[in-house]
Amino acid sequence: MIKNDKVLQILLLLNIFSFFSAFFGLYIENDDLGVLSGVSFLILTILIFFYIIKKIDYNAFLINIIFTITFVAGQFFLRPYFDVGLLLSIPNLSLIGIIIIIFWIPIYLNPKLPTAYNSMILSQFQEVSILAGLFGTFISWVLIGAALDLNNEALSQLDNLSGAFSVATISIMYGLAYSLIVFSFSKNENNISADKNCFDKVEMKQTFNYRIILSIILLAFSIIGSIAYALYVEGAAGGFGDFVSIGSIPLVIFILITTMIKSENFKYLWSLKILFYDPHGDYDIKQTSFTIYVIKQLIIYLAIFLIIMVFVASLTLNLAYALSLMSVISSILVTLFFSYFLVMMQDAAILQNAIIKGKFDEYSSSNNTAGIYVLCSIYIGVLSFIVLVNLIKI
């Protein structure tokens, strides 16, 4: 899509130029150049994001513009209650926008007319949006846990937590906004079966899946960049080592083994080849799409179980230990939902493969948006309960 889009190419080139100009301005200690280039980079990034939303769906583009204006204007009307900008977080919003763009990159089918494919893809962007919000929240809570004093039950820790809690929760708020409002309300259900004649011609050849490989690299850099920004720009406590969790390895193995038993698809690992090579090859569409659904469900169920486990343990722990435990669990959840995102990209690849191979009827959609909404509610609810109970204790 980028190759044939001159407008997007120009915007990307200008954005890259602004990015390096900002760093050059900082290097030569020219504040005017650094600030001007930084502002240009921010504006161009916003334009690129809105342009890509337009490429995804025109209705989503219009709703996004209206919602953004309404959201920003609404804060001015609420000035008597809180400062303007309190609910604005450029780092969190940037992470969500970047992850939405990352998921868009592997989408190579360009519809010529509306089909069931359109609503399926928008459903996947619904899922990706709230997933991006969770990434920001999990990263925040890992770093919050690193800042806690385990030997101190003083009320001062609650004072510090109030601001941190707000910043961490904003990420979920943004994710919900895009999922529930922008993509949900732009989606029109369509029962027209999709085939390759409904899309622009695709050149099918056996090659590396450069789109998904690029997306995986960008996703890793985005998460690492978000952590680095929090550590070195905002001065958050902790380090990259806090995100390394040995506990996530047996969980990933458990998920794979349990899924293959449940779906009776013991060749599932072979189907992961589509993430790296031969996106137009022959795959068992029906079995693979069902296996993807099982994996996504199992990850959400495990995440809910881990959070409930923290809830039970927190009843006997002080505030610092309870939130440190939540921090450890959050680092595990970062790994689990990174895997979830990879599976979502596989799902998008299998859907597009099914269409160009004439097997669309064999594909089964695996939208788990509602499950992620439940996970968000439980996560915020348990954190709120832990803080409230310890406030009463203190």
N, C-alpha and C positions, 0 to 999 in steps of 0.2 A: 504493500500500500504506500509506503514512504517513497519507494522508487519512482512511482508514477504521479506523485503529488508535489508539484512545484511550490505551492504555498507553504506546505509543511517543511519542505527542504530549506526554503529561505528562512523561515522562523527558527529552525534548528541551527542553521549556520550562524545566524545573528545571536542566538542564545549561547552557543559555544564561544563565540568571540567575546561576548559580554562577560562570560564566566572567567575566561583567562585574563581579560582586561582588569577585572576586579582583583584577581590575585596579583597581577603585575603592579597595580596601583598600591596594594598593601606592601609589596616587596620593595618598591622604590620610595615608600612612605609618602606617596602623593594621595592625601585624603580625598581631594576633590575627584580624582580619577577613580579611586576605589569606591566611593559612595555612588557616584554617577553610574559606574558600571554595574555595581550591585543592584541598584534600583532598576536599571535596564534589564538585568538578568531576571529579576523577580517579575517584572511586567511581562516580559517575553514568555516566561514559564507559565504564567497565568493564561496568556493568549494561546499557547500551545495546548494547555489542558482543555480549555474551552473548545478549541478547534477539534481536538480528538473526540471530545464528548459529542460534538456535532457529527463526526464521522461514525460514531457508534450508533446514535439515534437522534434524529432531528428534534423529536418531542422532548427527549431528555435534555438536549441543548437548551431549548426554550425554557423548560422548567428550572434548569440549573441557573440560568440568568435571573429569572424572576425570584427564585428562592434566595439567591445570593444578595440581591438588592434588598429584599424584604428583611433578611437576617441582619444585614449591616445597619439598615435604617432603624430596625426594631431596637437596637442597642441604644440609639440616641433617645428614643422615647422612654427607655428604662433608666436614664441617667440618675434620677433621684434615688435609685436603689443600689446601683453599682457603677463603677467606672466604665466608660466606653472603652472597649477593647479587652475587657476582662474575659470574654468568651472567644476572643480571637487568639489563635496560636498558629503562627506561620509554620513552625517545624512539624506539628502534628498534621496540619492541613496539607503540607507539602508531601509528607509520607503517604497519605491516603491518595493524593493525586498521582504520585509517581507509581504506586502499586496498581492503580486502575490503568494507567498507561502501559505498564509492564504486561498486564494481562491482555491488553488490546493488541500488542505486537504480534503474537502468534495467530491472530484472526486474519486469515488470508482470503476467505470467501467474501465477495462483494455482491450483495443481493441486487437483482434487477427488478424484483417485485416481492411484496410481503408474503412470507410463508410462516409455518410453525417455527422455523429456524430463528426468526427474529425475536420471538418471545422467549425462546430457550436461551439465546445469547444474553438478552437483557436480564433474565433470571440469574444467569451466572455472574453478571456484573453486580446484581443485588448482593449476591453472596460474597463477592470479592470486596465490595465496599465495606461491609461490616467486619470482614476478616482483616482488612487494612486497619480499621479502627482498633481492633483487638491487639494487633501487633504493637501499636503505639502505647496502649495501656499496659501490656505485659512488660515491654521494655522499661517503662516508667517505674513499675512496681519492683522490678529486679534492682534498679538503682536506688529506690527508696529503702529497700531492705538493707542495702549495703551501708546506708547512712545511719542506721539505727544503733543505739547503744544498748546492748543486751543486758547490761547490769543496771540500767536506769529505768525506773518506772515513773519518773517525774512527769508532771503535767506539761512541762516544756516540750516534750516530744509530741504531745497532741497538738500543740500550737504549730509546730513545724509541719506536722502531718496534714493539717487542714489545707494549706496551700498546695502541697504535693498531691493530695487526693484530688483536688480540683483540676490540676494540670493533667493528671493521669486519666481522669474521667472525660475530659474534653475530647480526647481521641475517639472514644466510643460514641460520643455525641455526634461528631462529624460523620463517622461511619454510618450511624443510624440515619442521619439526614440524607446521605446519598442513596442508601439502600431503600429506606421507607418512602422517601419523597421523590427524589430525582428519577431513579430507575424503576421503582414500583409503579408510579403514576404515569410513566411514559410507555409502559408495556401494554400492548393490545393483544389479547389472545387471538390466535389464528390457527385454524385446523387444516390449512392447506399443506399437503405433504410436500416436502422439499426434494428437489432433484437437481442435478448439475445444470440443467437448462434454465433454472431460475437464477443463476449466478453468472458473473463474468467468467470467461473461459480461464481454466487453470492449467498451466503446463505441468503435467505429471511426469516426474522422473525420480529415480532412486538417488537420493542425495542426503547430506546431513540436514537436520532440522535446525537451520541457523536461527530461525525466529525464536524457538523455545530455548535454545542454548543461550542466546543473547538475553532473553527474559530471566533465566535462572541466574546468570551472572549479575544482571542489574538488580534483581531482588536481593541477592546476597550483599551487594555493595550498598543498597539502600538501607538495609537493616544495620549493617556495620557503620554506615555514615550517620544514621540517626543516633546510634550509641556514642560515636565519636563526638558528635555535636553536643550531646548532653554532658559528656565528660570534660571536653576541652574548651567549649565555648560557654556553656551554662555553669560549669564548675560542679557537676554532680559528683557525689561520692561513688566509690567502687571502681571497677575496671572491667575489661573484656572477659577476664577470668570468671566473673560472676555469671556469665551466660553459658559457660561450659558445664553441662550437667550429665554426669555418667548415667543418672537414672533414666534419661530419655532413650538410651540405647536398647535396654531390654523391652521397653514399652513399644518401640518401633518394630522390633522383632516379633513381639506378641501380636501386634496389629496385623502384620503380614501373614503370620501363621494362622491366626484365627480367621482372617478374611478368606484365605484360600480354602480352609475347611468349610466355612459357612457357604461360600459361593461354589465350592467344588471346582474351582478354577486353579489348578496346581501349575498352570503355565502362565500365571499372571505376570510374573517377573519378566518373562519374555516380552510381554506387551508393552513394558516400560521403554522398550527400544524406540517407540514413536517419539519420545521426548528428545531423542538425540539423532535418530537416523530413520530414513525412509518414511516420511509422514504420509506418503500416498501408497504404502504397501498394503498387503492383505492382512486383516486382523479379524478376530472373532468379535464382531461388534456387540452382539447381544450379551455374551458372557463377560466381556471386558467392561461394558458400561454398567452391568449389574455389580461387578466386583468393585468398581469405583464408588458406587452408591454405598456398599457395605463398609468400605474403608472410611469414607467420610462420616457415616453414622457412628462407627466405632470410635473414631477420634473424638467426636463430640461427647459421646457417652463417657469415655475415659476422662476427658477434661472435667465434666460435671462431677464424676466420682472423686477426682483429686481435690476439687474445691470443697466438696462435702466433707472429705477427709480432714481438710484444714479446719473446717467449721467445728467438727467434733473435737479435734485436738485443741483448738483455741479455748475451749471451755475450761481447760486446766492450765493454760499458759498465761504469762503476763503479756502485756501489749507488744513489747519489743520482740519476744520470742514468737508470738503468734504471727506478726507481720513479717518476720524473717522467714518463717515457714512458708508464708504465702509468696514471698520473694523467690524462694527455691522452686516452688511449684510453678511460678510464672516463667522461670527460665526453662523448665521442662516444656511448658506450653508453647514457648517460642519455637522450640524444635518441632513439636508435634504439628503446629499449624504451618510451619514452613513446609513440612511434608504434605499437609492438607493442600497447600497452594500448588505444589508440584502435581498432585493428583488432579486438581482442578484444571491445570493446563493440559494434562493428559486427556481429561474429559472433553475439553474443547477440541483437541486434536482428533479424538475418536469421532466426535460429532461431525466434524468437517470431512473426515475420511469416509464416514458412512454415506454422506451426501454424494461425494464425487464417485463413489463406488456403487451407487444405486442401492444402498442398504439402509436407507433412512428409517424404514419401518422396523428394523432390528434394534435400533438405538432406543434406550430407555433413559429419560432425563433423571438426574439425581440431585435436584435442588434441595439443599438442606438449610435454607435461609432461616426458617422458623426455629430449627434446632440451635442455630448460632444466637438468635435473639434470646432464647431461653438461657443459654450459657452466659450471655452478657448480664442478664437480670440476676442470675445466681451469683456471679462473680462480684458484682457491685453490692448485692445484698449481703453477702458473707463479710465483705470488707467493712461495710457500714455497721454490721452487727458486732464485729470484733472491736471496732473503735468505741461504739456506744457502751458495750459491756465494761470495757476497761475504763472508760470515763466514769461510769458509776462506781467501779471499784476504787478508783483513785479519789 
